[in-house]
């Protein structure tokens, strides 16, 4: 279960081929021919590169089929029945079913005794002691193999639920090693720096689908054309939900004086994001299964954040106190992209993979805003510009907020994921739009860490191509423990798939990564 928030708490203080690209609409069956071929190739030709042991088992999680017949099967790994954190991989098959490549983060074959030295009771107590928020309670505890950026070792994965200081729910994983040392931690609540008519707060008057009940004569803010997505009013609680219902099909009044107004914004943001992923990337909903999520507005009192939760498959929006209500288009796109990421690469929400997770949400939040083509909230590379001035994040010059990183450096994985996301954001802007002699975006030079000082030039390839490359890398090549170095390799692979080896697009990917100091 994962929840991703929009705002870090400290902030408060080839095109035709792509059209034919398809993805398996749900988790593929174990007996699917592509899954069987991929397993056979993994256990034979790919056994060494995949660090496969006799005690490993694999479960197919996703399947992508290309127009030329190539197939890409994503697997999770178990060792003697225990989940392997960092053991996921993608098997890439040629049109003839032969192994072409593996995408993998695990660095060694697993050979472990699965009898823990640390008792479950002691593990639970240590996890509660390590919980950084309030009202912590142990929700679950399981033995795992931890293989993320380290030699595989037996560990406990404790899920502790509670409440963060700003009221955001917490679903906090604490990974404990044999002696009780905390090896890793992340939160499944993912934060970010956050047909009738919808009269929205930010987007003007927009078309919204709703559901009419002839028996009651009432309308519900539920869209039957986009997976039955609906919007609920939490009425300033953290648990109560009431679907918006009215005797007419006009939602809101363009002001906060109507409690329906931000509900209309949330519905519109969901619609734009749904349509963007469907029409640009051929993805049918967040989970690619045609199922709509739900949007929850008026969460808690003066809540200054928004978040995506895997456990409820929903977006949640606060009304804000320091910030304006957190229901702008780019915020909606940001939150729903966390759901897409959790169902593709599953980027773990800490270290460099956490920065890539947040960056991915900023990238597609911005792309959804451009896709909307709404004159009241035009597309840009600013995240949350409707919520505050200055905005939450700036993809053109990430360091302008005083905390985000323009450049990759060896310690960037140690800063908060909302700030390390700047590396991915900066890369994407340079890839899409380019820069000339450091204007409008500085490039990174030797010695730069958080702040770029270079006056280099990069030729952009346009938003559409850049977005397709990033999505292809996310859905096909990236793995849970992705690093920025591997992201460079994976975006090069994606650009090669789409536009060909030696293409200007592949050269641009190399140049943009070099311009953020990720060789």
Helices and strands as residue ranges (DSSP letters): E 3-5, H 9-12, H 15-19, E 22-23, H 33-43, E 56-65, E 71-79, E 82-85, E 89-93, E 99-104, H 120-130, E 134-146, E 153-163, E 169-176, E 182-187, E 189-191, E 196-199, E 205-208, E 211-213, E 218-220, E 222-223, E 229-233, E 242-243, E 245-246, E 250-251, H 261-281, E 294-297, E 306-309, E 314-317, H 329-342, H 351-372, G 375-377, E 382-383, E 393-394, G 398-401, G 412-414, H 417-433, E 434-435, E 458-459, H 463-472, I 473-477, H 484-499, H 504-515
